[in-house]
Amino acid sequence: MICGPEGCAIPDPAVAGLQVYVVGGAVRDDLLGLPAGDRDWVVVGATPEAMATRGFKPVGGDFPVFLHPRTHEEYALARTERKTGRGYKGFVFHAGADVTLADDLRRRDLTVNAMARGADGTLIDPLNGQADLRARILRHTGPAFIEDPVRLLRLARFAARFADFSVAPETLALARQLVRDGEVDALVPERVWQELAKGLMTDHPGRMLDLLAATGALARLAPGLVWDEAVARGLACGATRGLGLAQRFALLCAASADGIGRALRAPTACQDMARLLPGVLRRLDDGTDDAQAQLALIETSDALRKPDRFLEALAAANCLRDGLDLAIWNRRVDALRAIDAGAIAHAAGGQAQRIRDALREARLAVLTRLDVGPAR
């Protein structure tokens, strides 16, 4: 019988006879009464050969991780690690059958993530993670915290996700030491983005940035990123209004020079939104009370080809410039897109300049007829 946070399941022949435990976030979230997400499993006392014999498919690179033959969930052999070089890849892992569950849990980042639940439902908590959950504290599992800079990123992300948790002072001190020792300099942009994106999509993303700034990591990980009270308010607004990742990233970069997204290897949609938002804000500040100004904003934002992106940019701008009527802008874009450009081109006799002039006149006429007054 296999028991996870949600209870016990029908006996699974693939793991029959193995010491199998649910570990990490699934146990933590169950104790917090949060919805169950993906489960991580640890197998104690087994070998890669034994897992393969049972039909598990190996997928791990540096250490043995396997996919269950039916559920495709990840099962990792219990392991320990030893620091051999700088950065988050400077480790040698040992996953022998002699590694205990306690050994495996001690190598994890935070005590609240270092709990396991056995096949009979028993909680295994050698580092008092449950007590830290009750006290709402994020605490490192041991001094090895300073060996892996990803642990600092995860600490910051969990600070954003669990906004009512404090960070233990000794953990914060180790995070600062990790930065001073230069470990964060070994993080590649893709790994930073992976954690940053998760943190941005929490209800309180500013806590992640606050912690990274307080430890000195932010300046190392995102040189040139301006993180101040105004940016924090805009990002908090984006989270409160449930904006998407690209919009939140644009709000984060609103006061920074172009290039942050490129340096972080952010997805194209995030980089595009970060570039678009400052131009939208400038034209809004210049005023959009007349048809010509409205058309200039719409055209320079490529809104007729990408209306959804434009409206998302306006929604982000609304966190920095109160009072935008998004419904009016939606009607404007819809009205301009409804213009029959083909008929205009035919009437203009196919002459390029006449087509451009006639199309502009038609667009201005449509916006003037809407006569919605000030747009802000």
VOVOMAR-881615 format. One line per 8 residues: their letters; for each residue y, x, z of C-alpha. Coordinates in steps of 0.001 Angstrom, whole numbers, plus 500000, padded with zeros to 6 digits. Example, Ala and Ser with C-alpha at 12.3 -4.5 7.8 and 13.67 -1.06 7.14 Angstrom:
BEGIN
as) 495500 512300 507800 ~ 498940 513670 507140
//
This chain:
BEGIN
micgpegc) 500000 500000 500000 ~ 503402 501419 498986 ~ 506442 500294 500944 ~ 509977 500817 499786 ~ 513225 499519 501261 ~ 512519 496070 499835 ~ 509087 495846 501410 ~ 505485 496598 500512
aipdpava) 503935 496334 497091 ~ 500467 495955 495654 ~ 498434 499163 496049 ~ 499212 501581 493237 ~ 496189 503531 491943 ~ 498450 506255 490499 ~ 499518 507330 493994 ~ 496467 506281 495988
glqvyvvg) 495609 509018 498451 ~ 498924 510835 498039 ~ 501587 511279 500700 ~ 504422 509428 498981 ~ 507853 508652 500441 ~ 510995 506878 499262 ~ 513878 509231 499999 ~ 517642 509534 499806
gavrddll) 520030 506861 498625 ~ 517568 503986 498516 ~ 516796 504444 502214 ~ 520468 504891 503104 ~ 521590 501796 501219 ~ 518787 499689 502673 ~ 519888 500631 506191 ~ 523468 499720 505254
glpagdrd) 522356 496365 503873 ~ 523461 497252 500355 ~ 521688 496163 497146 ~ 518752 498321 496173 ~ 519337 500720 493300 ~ 517111 503346 491743 ~ 514466 504792 494023 ~ 513686 508477 494392
wvvvgatp) 510190 509442 495487 ~ 508867 512617 497088 ~ 505214 513578 497065 ~ 504001 515904 499814 ~ 500930 518130 499574 ~ 500250 517667 495855 ~ 500249 520060 492925 ~ 501556 519685 489366
eamatrgf) 497970 519686 488132 ~ 497023 516835 490448 ~ 500019 514798 489285 ~ 499156 515365 485629 ~ 495566 514299 486267 ~ 496870 510970 487593 ~ 498834 510355 484413 ~ 502277 511459 485610
kpvggdfp) 504449 512996 482895 ~ 506322 516180 483842 ~ 510074 516046 483131 ~ 511523 518580 485556 ~ 512990 521861 484430 ~ 513637 524074 487447 ~ 511262 522209 489747 ~ 508354 519751 489347
vflhprth) 509508 516199 488696 ~ 507242 513594 487128 ~ 507548 510114 485660 ~ 505198 507460 486983 ~ 502778 506383 484223 ~ 503664 502702 484643 ~ 507034 502287 486385 ~ 508588 505475 484913
eeyalart) 510272 506151 488254 ~ 510789 509806 489178 ~ 508420 511456 491623 ~ 509312 514964 492782 ~ 507066 517326 494650 ~ 508457 518271 498047 ~ 510334 521535 497695 ~ 512454 524152 499375
erktgrgy) 515114 526366 497826 ~ 516459 529865 498222 ~ 519894 531067 497104 ~ 519686 533897 494552 ~ 523029 533781 492731 ~ 526397 532084 492453 ~ 526941 528455 491573 ~ 524748 525422 491628
kgfvfhag) 522086 527019 489410 ~ 521651 530121 491536 ~ 518514 528929 493309 ~ 514792 529586 493291 ~ 512676 526555 494204 ~ 509301 526474 495890 ~ 507214 523318 495520 ~ 503885 524391 496936
advtladd) 501444 522087 498679 ~ 502485 523731 501955 ~ 506024 522271 501835 ~ 506463 519499 504398 ~ 508589 516382 504157 ~ 510903 517778 506848 ~ 511323 520957 504781 ~ 512340 518864 501786
lrrrdltv) 514785 516696 503730 ~ 516507 519696 505300 ~ 517552 521039 501873 ~ 519506 517869 501041 ~ 523298 517590 501161 ~ 524181 515044 503856 ~ 522294 513647 506809 ~ 522730 510086 505557
namargad) 520897 511132 502391 ~ 518152 513010 504238 ~ 515998 510107 505395 ~ 512671 508903 504054 ~ 510482 505845 504385 ~ 506728 506151 504463 ~ 504061 504042 502813 ~ 503763 501961 505982
gtlidpln) 507528 501384 506173 ~ 508121 503974 508905 ~ 511536 505663 508816 ~ 511458 509463 508898 ~ 514822 510808 510055 ~ 514616 514413 511315 ~ 518377 515061 511007 ~ 519670 511898 512703
gqadlrar) 521035 510371 509526 ~ 520679 506861 510921 ~ 522936 507763 513847 ~ 525542 509089 511417 ~ 525275 505873 509426 ~ 526018 503872 512560 ~ 528926 506179 513425 ~ 530183 506065 509817
ilrhtgpa) 530189 509859 509464 ~ 529418 512035 506452 ~ 527856 515212 507840 ~ 526149 518171 506153 ~ 522482 518800 506858 ~ 522866 522516 507593 ~ 524688 525766 506842 ~ 523164 525903 503336
fiedpvrl) 525772 523293 502381 ~ 528073 526125 501314 ~ 525518 527477 498842 ~ 525801 524664 496301 ~ 529224 523527 495000 ~ 527747 520269 493727 ~ 527419 519261 497367 ~ 531198 519343 497664
lrlarfaa) 531509 517057 494637 ~ 528955 514683 496108 ~ 530675 514723 499484 ~ 533937 513745 497786 ~ 532211 511012 495793 ~ 530555 509559 498867 ~ 533905 509631 500666 ~ 535201 507406 497858
rfadfsva) 532183 505119 497836 ~ 532008 504702 501604 ~ 535678 504317 502402 ~ 535090 503484 506072 ~ 533217 506758 506655 ~ 534948 509854 507982 ~ 533976 513408 507108 ~ 532755 515489 510020
petlalar) 535314 518253 510779 ~ 532656 520958 510589 ~ 531557 519627 507184 ~ 535134 519722 505915 ~ 535432 523302 507175 ~ 532323 524294 505226 ~ 533702 522568 502133 ~ 536851 524678 502378
qlvrdgev) 534755 527803 502823 ~ 532765 526900 499732 ~ 536020 526861 497770 ~ 537281 530115 499308 ~ 534008 531821 498433 ~ 534537 530900 494785 ~ 531395 528807 494458 ~ 533263 525922 492802
dalvperv) 534371 528261 490030 ~ 530787 528306 488772 ~ 530737 524544 488134 ~ 530686 523637 484451 ~ 533056 520845 483313 ~ 530202 518510 482397 ~ 528868 518586 485960 ~ 532308 518027 487413
wqelakgl) 532876 515070 485092 ~ 529546 513526 486026 ~ 530566 513252 489680 ~ 534227 512505 488984 ~ 533340 509568 486748 ~ 531145 508076 489472 ~ 533894 508548 492045 ~ 536536 506981 489808
mtdhpgrm) 534459 503815 489526 ~ 534309 503227 493279 ~ 536590 500807 495114 ~ 538570 503678 496651 ~ 538593 506519 494088 ~ 541647 508151 495657 ~ 539547 509312 498596 ~ 537584 511562 496272
ldllaatg) 540760 513160 494940 ~ 542216 513434 498445 ~ 539200 515328 499701 ~ 539066 517633 496681 ~ 542766 518365 497132 ~ 542425 518925 500880 ~ 539695 521517 500364 ~ 541556 523308 497575
alarlapg) 538873 522378 495038 ~ 541016 520098 492873 ~ 543257 522889 491629 ~ 540176 524920 490695 ~ 538282 522097 489011 ~ 541168 520430 487163 ~ 544058 522899 486778 ~ 547280 521100 485926
lvwdeava) 546216 517739 487285 ~ 549087 516169 489243 ~ 547802 514273 492269 ~ 550618 512713 494269 ~ 551443 509424 495968 ~ 552602 507710 492784 ~ 549437 508652 490895 ~ 547341 507605 493883
rglacgat) 549016 504176 493959 ~ 548406 503661 490256 ~ 544756 504635 490540 ~ 544303 502389 493581 ~ 545802 499520 491575 ~ 543370 500188 488737 ~ 540448 500052 491155 ~ 541709 496876 492823
rglglaqr) 542046 495173 489434 ~ 538627 496308 488312 ~ 539819 498386 485367 ~ 537313 500429 483363 ~ 536608 504133 483504 ~ 538906 505074 480598 ~ 541795 503160 482159 ~ 541267 504692 485585
fallcaas) 541075 508161 484096 ~ 544320 507548 482190 ~ 545992 506452 485429 ~ 544695 509601 487124 ~ 546235 511722 484352 ~ 549445 509680 484054 ~ 551703 512397 485490 ~ 549826 515386 484068
adgigral) 550192 517328 480860 ~ 547830 516521 478017 ~ 544514 518357 478015 ~ 542934 517466 481365 ~ 540332 515273 479699 ~ 539485 517936 477157 ~ 539074 520560 479874 ~ 536759 518250 481828
raptacqd) 534774 517306 478710 ~ 535578 513659 479387 ~ 534252 511127 476856 ~ 536403 510501 473794 ~ 537386 507014 474987 ~ 538745 508476 478239 ~ 540669 511222 476459 ~ 542116 508727 473964
marllpgv) 543299 506412 476727 ~ 544829 509310 478661 ~ 546798 510307 475556 ~ 547814 506741 474713 ~ 549101 505614 478109 ~ 552133 507961 478401 ~ 553441 506855 474991 ~ 553017 503205 475917
lrrlddgt) 554914 503784 479151 ~ 557773 505560 477357 ~ 558261 502721 474868 ~ 558087 500128 477626 ~ 560751 502036 479538 ~ 562925 502149 476404 ~ 562723 498361 476243 ~ 560747 495915 474136
ddaqaqla) 563070 492908 474165 ~ 563453 492661 470389 ~ 560990 492386 467518 ~ 561632 495894 466198 ~ 560848 497535 469547 ~ 557770 495368 469978 ~ 556531 496278 466521 ~ 557162 499979 467159
lietsdal) 555017 499884 470290 ~ 552244 497995 468541 ~ 552194 500236 465492 ~ 552476 503575 467277 ~ 549639 502501 469565 ~ 547434 501649 466562 ~ 547029 498217 468103 ~ 546352 496431 464820
rkpdrfle) 543255 498539 464226 ~ 542233 498876 467873 ~ 543602 495818 469683 ~ 541210 496018 472621 ~ 542176 499609 473378 ~ 545879 498699 473207 ~ 545482 495787 475600 ~ 543486 497981 477973
alaaancl) 546297 500539 477877 ~ 548798 497791 478713 ~ 546617 496674 481623 ~ 546674 500245 482920 ~ 550435 500448 482321 ~ 550828 497281 484364 ~ 549684 499276 487403 ~ 552669 501589 486926
rdgldlai) 555230 499143 485510 ~ 555061 495761 487223 ~ 555666 492559 485340 ~ 553978 493068 481986 ~ 552823 489791 480463 ~ 549511 490802 478935 ~ 548898 487338 477486 ~ 552111 487541 475442
wnrrvdal) 551173 490927 474074 ~ 547755 489578 473192 ~ 549362 486739 471224 ~ 551647 489178 469435 ~ 548788 491378 468327 ~ 546695 488382 467250 ~ 549601 486982 465249 ~ 550213 490260 463441
raidagai) 546531 490722 462665 ~ 546469 487224 461162 ~ 549034 488158 458495 ~ 547483 488052 455012 ~ 548163 491601 453854 ~ 546297 490971 450618 ~ 548601 488143 449632 ~ 551628 490274 450463
ahaaggqa) 550304 493120 448315 ~ 549710 490730 445413 ~ 553211 489276 445669 ~ 554653 492803 445762 ~ 552971 493611 442474 ~ 550832 496332 443984 ~ 553774 498720 444445 ~ 553225 500783 447572
qrirdalr) 556805 500905 448873 ~ 557385 497214 448191 ~ 554136 496410 450005 ~ 555179 498446 453024 ~ 558616 496842 453147 ~ 557276 493328 452688 ~ 554588 493830 455301 ~ 557120 495103 457793
earlavlt) 559402 492137 457133 ~ 556485 489759 457612 ~ 555553 491378 460897 ~ 559099 491290 462211 ~ 559395 487659 461190 ~ 556212 486757 463056 ~ 557355 488498 466220 ~ 560794 486901 465995
rldvgpar) 559267 483422 465592 ~ 557193 483927 468683 ~ 560546 484285 470478 ~ 559050 485051 473852 ~ 562088 486838 475186 ~ 561820 489973 477334 ~ 558321 491430 477414 ~ 558580 492782 480934
//
